Amino acid sequence: MSSIKFGTDGWRGVIAEDFTFANARIVAQAIARYVIRCADARKGVIIGYDHRFASDSIAAAVADVVAATGTPVFLADKPCPTPAVSLLVRQRGAAGGLMITASHNPYPWNGIKYKASYGSSALPSIVAQIENDLDVVQKKRVPPLPPRKNLIQPLEPRAPYLDTLEKLVDWQRLKNAKFRFVSDVMHGSATGLLVELFRRNGVACDEIRGTRDPRFGGVHPEPIEPHIDALRQAVLAGKFDAGLCADGDGDRIGAIDRNGAFINPHQIFALLVWHLAGTRNLPGDIAKTFSVTKLIDKLATKFGRKLHEVPIGFKYICELMLEQNILIGGEESGGIGTSLYIPERDATVSALLLAELMAWHGKSLGELLAALHAEFGEYHYGRVDLDLKPGQKEKAIAHFSNGKLNRILDLPVVRREDMDGIKVYLGEAGWVMVRASGTENLLRVYSETSMAETTSRILNAVTQIVHDL
């Protein structure tokens, strides 16, 4: 049996290789031990699942394991997005939640996410405790307990979720704007959600890629280019005002403007900060992860908000949201959370707020972005993921950390930051950052400058430097 490693939100593996029924039961046993020891197990555990291959069967197997410990289980009776499980955990005062999903990973993967009682990702301290339990279960080969099917109850996950989301935006304003939207759920478990909310409130909305497909139509279920091309084509063909996209388990957002332009996660985050802190003038600070656009810094200054910068991973934003009033927090991958809701990423909530922003100003996403650029300057962001030989990641980090490196291309290195990876500032032009992936043999290279051509040039140059090491 392979050793199971518990990550940020839980555990992921390739189906039939690492992700097996046997391993899923081991993970469930470890989580059940944690819940009994550190939470109020009598309040029960909520279990949901996405559209991936065998997610429903794995959820049933996991439910059996948790219930066998004497912990009540509420098992979703249909697929749902991850944020629905988080919300239900919070609303019902449950001890925790399990979601069978591999989020935005390619179709051969599946996984188990753990959601704590506050309705979001497990904090690093909780992950450490679950890892200890996992170690015990794997080493001691703890025998399975007799089944207790009477402790498993079915749960309808979508209705309470939709009712909560419906209260977050000004529907009259949205209806009056007469915008037309298209929702792309990438064959994932957010299917039917946004289109239902819009139609229920008299806002025109169609849906694409809404059928269940465990292969996600052959693309990664991540709402970035090129996987979002189908949405671009739908927007242009149907002359929609915007396309709004959710990843495989409905917690990350992407968008397409009416002219077919991709609105990247940094731009979406900036637009939502502008809307909530500016237009709606809601109270609270702003949080962002280390790789997010510097435009957020300027917006925070303009609206007199304290900006918190944290390492990469939504769990760090969640931790802040639990401790203090954070109006909005976001990460580079399209995960955005707000104090209007639970301290959790949610693509459908972000889509609703983007639509409300458009209705508030009567403008398209592209026009709103142009207004931001006109006031604060242009920010052009890019990222490349490099698949490297063993040892190359470490060489790259060492190279860009070295104080003797004082120039990249024709740009001077003026300072460095090392909160998570190495970020190198290049004069007035912008910055480039290298960071090793914690889960794969990848080096991620990020850059942001005031010109798309400069960003591209820097990414190409750093890629070449890394390959030459």
Buried (B, 14 or more C-beta within 10 A) or exposed (E): EEEBEBBBBBBBBBBEEBBBEEBBBBBBBBBBBBBBEBBBBEBBBBBBBBBBBBBBEBBBBBBBBBBBBEBBBBBBBEBBBBBBBBBBBBBBEBBBBBBBBBBBBBBBBBBBBBBBBBBBBBBEEBBEBBBBBBBEBBEEEBEEBEEBEEBBEEBEBBEBBBEBBBEBBEBEBBBEBEBBBBBBBBBBBBBBBBBBBBEEBEBBBBBBBBEEBBEBEEBBBBBBEEBBEBBBBBBBEEEBBBBBBBBBBBBBBBBBBBEBBBBBBBBBBBBBBBBBBBEBEBEBBBBBBBBBBBBBBBBBEBBEBEBBBBBBBBBBBBBBBBEEEBBBBBBBBBBBBBBBBBBBBBBBBBBBBBBBBBBBBEBBBBBBBEBBBEEBEBBBBBBBEBEBEEEBBEBBBEBBBEEEBEEBEEBEBEEBBEBBBBBBBBEEBBBBBBBBBEEEEBBBBBBBBBEEEBBBBBBBBBBEBBEEB
